[in-house]
Amino acid sequence: MKILQIMCHPDFDGKHRISNILAKIGEEKLIEEGFNNIEKINLYNPSTHIPVMDKFMFNYEGALLTDREQKDKIRQKELLEQWKSAEAVFIYMPLHNFNVVSKFKDYVDNIMIVNETFKCEVESLIGLDPSNKQITFVITSGGESDKHIQYTNLDFAVQYVRGIFSVLGIDKVKVIRVEGLDLAFNNKEKIVEKGISVLKEWIEEFSRKNKK
C-alpha cells in the first residue's frame, strides 16, 4: 500500500511542534506495522514548490504561458499524480485562525482538478478518487472546539477537509483532534500523550483493515 504523508506546519522543521512530533511518531508506527511505502511532502519546506492559484489554472489548453507558469503546470501534474497514486493519506496540521493553513489550500487547488479527481454533472459533483481511499486528518489546536459556541461555530478546518474530500469521492475521513494545548487549566503533556495514544491505536486499526 502506498501512503502519502502531508506535513502542514509553517515551522516545517520545528522539532518541538506538536504537529511535527505526531507526524514523526505516526510514520514510525506505520513502518512498525509493516507499511514501508510512505511518500512524504512537507508543504512549508522551502524545497517544496506548491503552485499558487494563478491564471495557468484557468487557461484553456494550448494557451501561451510564461516560463514560470509552464513550470507550475508541470509541478501541478506531479502533485496530482502523487495524490492519485496514494491509497491512504495522513495529514498533520495545526489549526490556523480557525481554518486550514494557507499552503494546504494551495495544495488542494493543485489536486482538485475537473475530470481528474472529480467531474461536474448537471446537478451534482462526482468524485473520481477511489471511495475507499482512507484520509487521516490529525489537527492540533490551542483551543477546544466544543468548549464554547464561538469555537463550535468556527470549526471550519474539519468541515473543509471533510467537504473537499467528499467532492473527490472520499468518505473515509478519520479526524484526530489534539486540542486545548494553549489553555492554562489544561495539562499539555497529558493532552499530547493522549493524542499519541489515539494516533497509535488508530494506526493499529488501520493496519488490521489494510494489510493484505
N, C-alpha and C positions, 0 to 999 in steps of 0.2 A: 504494500500500500504506500502510495506517495502522499506525504503530509507536507503542507505548506505552513510555516510559522511566520506570522506577521507581527513584528515588534513596532510599537507606535509611540514610544516615549520620546518627547523632544530632547531630553537629556539621554541621547541614544547609548552612551557608554557609561552612564552613571550606575556604578555597581551597587549603590545604596538605594536606588529607586525600587520601590516595591514591585512595580510592573516588570522591571528587568529581572529582578530576583525570581519572580514567579515564572517568567519565560525560561530562565535557565533551569529551574527545578522541573518545569513541565517537560522540557526537551530531554533532560536526563532520565525522567521517569518513562517517557516514551521509548527511549533507547533500551532501558532496563526491561521493558515489556516486549522488546523484540522489533520495534519499528525503527529501522535504520535509514530508511529513505526519507529524510527530512530536509527540505529546502527552506532556507531562511531568507527573509527580506526585512531589513531594518529601515523603516521609512525616513527616519531623520538622519541617518548616517550620510555625511557629505558625498560618499562614493555611490550612493543610491540615487539614481535620477528618476524622479516621478514627474512626468509632464503635467503641467497645469492646464486647466481649461483654456483653450486658445482657438483661433479661427480654423486651425487644421482639423479640429474635431468636427467642424461643421462644413468643411469644403466638400464639394462633390468630387467624385473620382476623376482624377486627371487634372484637377486644378493646380495651378502653379503654386508651389510652396517655397519658402525660403530654405536655406540650408538647415537652419535650426529646426524649422517645422518638419522637414523631411526626417531629421534625426529623431525628433519627438514621435513621429508616426511609426518609425521602426521600433523605438523603445516601447510604444504602446502595444504593438503586436507581441513583443517579448513578454510584457506583463500579462497580456491576455492569455497567451499560450501557457504561461506558468500557472495562472489561475485555473484554466480549463483542465490542465493535466493533473491537478491536485484532487485526490479523493477525499481528503479531510483537511480542514483549515483551523489552526489555533491562532487567535488574535489576542494580543496582550496590549492593553491601552489604559492610560489614566483618563479620568473624566476631565474635560477642559471647558470651563464656562458652561457647564451643564450639557455639553454635547461631545460628539466625537472630535478628535484633534483634526486640524485642517489638512494635514498630509494624508490622513485616511480618506477624507472626502476626495482629495485629488486622486488617490489610488483608485477609489471606486469609479471615478469618471473614466478611468482607463480600462476597466474591465466590464463596465455596464454598457455594452455595445449592441445596438439593434442588429438582429439576425446572427449574432454571435453567442450572446448569453441570454437574450430574450427577444421576442418578436411581438409586434403590435397587430392585433386583430381589431375588428370593428368596435367591439365593446369590451375588450379585455386585453391584458398583457399575458403572454405565455412564456414561462421560463424555459430556457434551453439547457440549463445546467442539470446534471443528474439530481433527481429529487432526494436520493439517499446520501448526497454529499453532506458530511457532518461538519457543522461550524461550532467551534467552541470559542465563546467570547468572554475573556477574563478582563473585568473592568475594575479599576481601583479608584477610590474617591475619598475626599476628606470628610464629606458629609454622609448622611444616610438617607436613602431615597424614600423611606417610609416613615420618617420621624416627624415630618411637617408637611402640611398640604402644599406649601410652595415647592418643596423638593419633589413631591409626588407629581405635581403638575409640570415640573421641568425635567422629567425623566426622558429626555429626548434621545439620548445616546442609544439606549437599548431599543427604543421604538424604531429608530433609524436603522439599526443593524437588522432587526427582525423584518422590517418593511422592505428594505433594499434587497435582502436575500430572498424574500418571498417572491419578488418580481422576477428574480433569476430562476425561480422554481424550487428553491431550497427551503424546506420547512423544518429541518432538523438543526435547531439552534439551541445549544446549551449555554446558558448565561451563568457565570460565576462572579458574584459580587464580593469584592473585598473593600468594605466601606466603613466610614466613621474613623478614618485614620487620623484626622486632624481635630477631632473633638476631645476637649480637655478631660472629660469624665470617662473616656474610653481607655482601655489598656491596648495600646498599639501593638505591642509584641504578641498579645494573645489573639488579636484580630488577624495578624499576619500568619501566626501558627495555624489558626483555624482555616484560613484561606489556602495554605499549603496542603493541609489535610484534605480539604474538599477537592482540590485540584487533583491530588494523587488518587483519591478514591474514584473520581470521575474517569481518570485515565485507565485505571484498572477495569472499570466497567466498559469503557470504550474498547479496551483490548479484548475483553471477553466477547464483545459483539463483532469485532472486526478481524480477529485472527483467522487465517484461512489454512 
